[in-house]
Amino acid sequence: MPRRSATMLAATLLLIALLCVSVLMKVPYTEMSPGPTYNTLGMQADSDQPVISITGHETYPTSGHLNMTTVQVTGAKYEPSLVSAVIGWLRGDVLVVPHDNVYPEGQTDQEAQQQNAEEFASSEDSAKTAALTQLGIPVGTEIIVSSVVAGGPSEGKLHAGDQIVAVDGTKVTSQAQVAQLVTKHKPGETVVFTVVPHGKDSATPNAADQVQVPITTAKAESSDRAIVGIGPGATHTYPFKIDIGLQDVGGPSAGLMFSLGIVDKLTPGELTGGKFVAGTGTISDDGKVGPIGGIAMKLIAARDKGAEYFFTPAENCTEAAKSTPGGLRLIKVDTLDGALKALDQVRAGQTAALPSCSTT
């Protein structure tokens, strides 16, 4: 075989080998893409039930859209090939990120789903609290069993979500007070918890709902103090019922849009004026809006659905401004109150004055 032909054959075989390696070789990355959006003023998917339902308080008609946005993420076990990762990097509607940025080392799909569910439940609670606080409606607090230590004195006796009404007959009003009352005992002594079991209507507990649960204390590993093996927590109570119903959605990033939907339903008039507004952002109890992940994918999802305006957390603004789809107007927001004022401007057609995002 002539030397030139041999060289070309060798080069071709090497190229084929490299292509095979790139197709078969797995890389530690995760792919994110635009997910579904849900109108917090509308109905659940494939259901006649509203996303937000309120009972026990007057509500008002709403119109337009206040859409929360989501991101689809490949599973914890998914490992793309080098070719797939490169294709993803080149596409505008896929975000390829290091696997550990999404799934901490060793985290399983089940653990990730559990974490997302807990974050979603917490965001619901904060969304309700922020909305009612914004409207001047009182929000209460109750002390609950947040966690139960496996193998500890309380296992099988107290359960996560139980409301702690009293310890040894003393009414409790804070998490710290629970620990103080328990440590008055010596290890081996009995402490009596008065609780409303999880699942009861603990917002207005009565004597019939309450049960007495005696717990024999144990000795802490690092000291001689008495423990019962629970983690006390705090949750909010509301003067009427607010249900947020969405399936297969997790994480904390819908908080702002849930708060806006609740405010719209509880106040006369229509916040959007019939406009299509989408957005994202965590929400704290006092109405502060926090940053989220996957903003570029959420912008695509919102625009594809028809959104005209997009509430963008201030800390995500620089990134969002670099990848805004045509026809979508970003509105910079850092508080629930600021978002409501921006909706006043949208409704009035004063869009030139809207707080905007920039690339710097």
PELIN-V386485 format. One record per residue. N is the residue number from 1. SS is DSSP state (H for helix, E for strand, C for the rest). NEAR is the number of other ideal C-beta (glycine too) atoms within 12 Angstrom. Layout:
[[N	SS	NEAR] [N	SS	NEAR]]
This chain:
[[1	C	9] [2	C	8] [3	H	9] [4	H	10] [5	H	11] [6	H	12] [7	H	13] [8	H	14] [9	H	15] [10	H	15] [11	H	14] [12	H	14] [13	H	14] [14	H	14] [15	H	14] [16	H	14] [17	H	15] [18	H	16] [19	H	16] [20	H	15] [21	H	16] [22	H	20] [23	H	19] [24	H	16] [25	C	20] [26	E	18] [27	C	25] [28	C	22] [29	E	30] [30	E	35] [31	E	33] [32	E	33] [33	E	26] [34	E	32] [35	E	31] [36	E	27] [37	E	39] [38	E	37] [39	E	36] [40	C	45] [41	C	36] [42	C	31] [43	E	18] [44	C	23] [45	C	19] [46	C	11] [47	C	14] [48	C	11] [49	C	16] [50	E	27] [51	C	38] [52	E	38] [53	E	26] [54	E	30] [55	E	15] [56	C	17] [57	C	21] [58	C	13] [59	C	23] [60	C	18] [61	C	16] [62	C	33] [63	C	21] [64	C	30] [65	E	38] [66	E	48] [67	E	41] [68	E	49] [69	E	46] [70	E	37] [71	E	37] [72	E	28] [73	E	31] [74	C	26] [75	C	20] [76	C	24] [77	C	16] [78	C	25] [79	C	20] [80	C	30] [81	E	23] [82	H	23] [83	H	21] [84	H	25] [85	H	29] [86	H	19] [87	H	19] [88	H	26] [89	H	19] [90	H	13] [91	C	19] [92	C	19] [93	C	27] [94	E	28] [95	E	34] [96	E	34] [97	E	27] [98	E	18] [99	H	28] [100	H	14] [101	H	19] [102	H	30] [103	C	28] [104	C	15] [105	C	13] [106	C	10] [107	C	21] [108	C	15] [109	H	19] [110	H	14] [111	H	17] [112	H	26] [113	H	21] [114	H	15] [115	H	22] [116	H	29] [117	H	21] [118	H	21] [119	H	25] [120	H	30] [121	H	27] [122	H	30] [123	H	37] [124	H	39] [125	H	34] [126	H	37] [127	H	44] [128	H	42] [129	H	35] [130	H	40] [131	H	45] [132	H	33] [133	H	28] [134	H	31] [135	C	29] [136	C	12] [137	C	26] [138	C	14] [139	E	28] [140	E	23] [141	E	23] [142	E	34] [143	E	36] [144	E	35] [145	E	39] [146	E	26] [147	E	22] [148	E	28] [149	C	23] [150	C	12] [151	C	10] [152	C	25] [153	C	31] [154	C	34] [155	E	20] [156	C	14] [157	C	26] [158	E	39] [159	C	25] [160	C	26] [161	C	24] [162	C	36] [163	E	40] [164	E	49] [165	E	32] [166	E	26] [167	E	39] [168	C	28] [169	C	14] [170	E	20] [171	E	19] [172	C	29] [173	C	20] [174	C	19] [175	H	25] [176	H	16] [177	H	21] [178	H	39] [179	H	25] [180	H	20] [181	H	30] [182	H	37] [183	C	24] [184	C	17] [185	C	28] [186	E	18] [187	C	23] [188	C	16] [189	C	22] [190	E	22] [191	E	38] [192	E	27] [193	E	41] [194	E	30] [195	E	37] [196	E	33] [197	C	27] [198	C	22] [199	C	13] [200	C	22] [201	C	18] [202	H	28] [203	H	22] [204	H	19] [205	C	25] [206	C	12] [207	C	12] [208	C	11] [209	C	20] [210	E	23] [211	E	24] [212	E	21] [213	E	31] [214	E	21] [215	E	37] [216	E	25] [217	C	32] [218	E	28] [219	E	21] [220	C	21] [221	C	12] [222	C	7] [223	C	11] [224	C	15] [225	E	20] [226	E	28] [227	E	31] [228	C	41] [229	C	30] [230	E	37] [231	E	23] [232	E	35] [233	E	26] [234	E	27] [235	E	31] [236	E	30] [237	E	27] [238	E	33] [239	C	21] [240	C	25] [241	E	19] [242	E	38] [243	E	22] [244	E	34] [245	C	25] [246	C	36] [247	C	17] [248	C	18] [249	C	33] [250	C	27] [251	C	35] [252	C	35] [253	C	40] [254	C	48] [255	H	45] [256	H	53] [257	H	55] [258	H	47] [259	H	51] [260	H	54] [261	H	50] [262	H	49] [263	H	42] [264	H	40] [265	H	38] [266	H	31] [267	C	27] [268	C	14] [269	C	21] [270	C	26] [271	C	41] [272	C	38] [273	C	25] [274	C	20] [275	C	31] [276	E	29] [277	E	50] [278	E	47] [279	E	54] [280	C	52] [281	C	48] [282	E	38] [283	E	47] [284	C	25] [285	C	27] [286	C	19] [287	C	33] [288	E	28] [289	E	43] [290	E	30] [291	C	28] [292	C	37] [293	C	30] [294	C	36] [295	H	38] [296	H	37] [297	H	39] [298	H	49] [299	H	42] [300	H	35] [301	H	33] [302	H	45] [303	H	30] [304	H	24] [305	H	29] [306	C	21] [307	C	39] [308	C	29] [309	E	41] [310	E	51] [311	E	58] [312	E	48] [313	E	40] [314	H	30] [315	H	22] [316	H	38] [317	H	31] [318	H	22] [319	H	27] [320	H	40] [321	H	25] [322	C	19] [323	C	28] [324	C	31] [325	C	28] [326	C	11] [327	C	18] [328	C	34] [329	E	33] [330	E	42] [331	E	44] [332	E	31] [333	E	44] [334	C	29] [335	E	28] [336	H	43] [337	H	25] [338	H	30] [339	H	46] [340	H	33] [341	H	25] [342	H	37] [343	H	40] [344	H	24] [345	H	27] [346	H	36] [347	H	24] [348	H	18] [349	C	13] [350	C	15] [351	H	22] [352	H	11] [353	H	14] [354	C	30] [355	C	28] [356	C	26] [357	C	31] [358	C	16] [359	C	13] [360	C	8]]
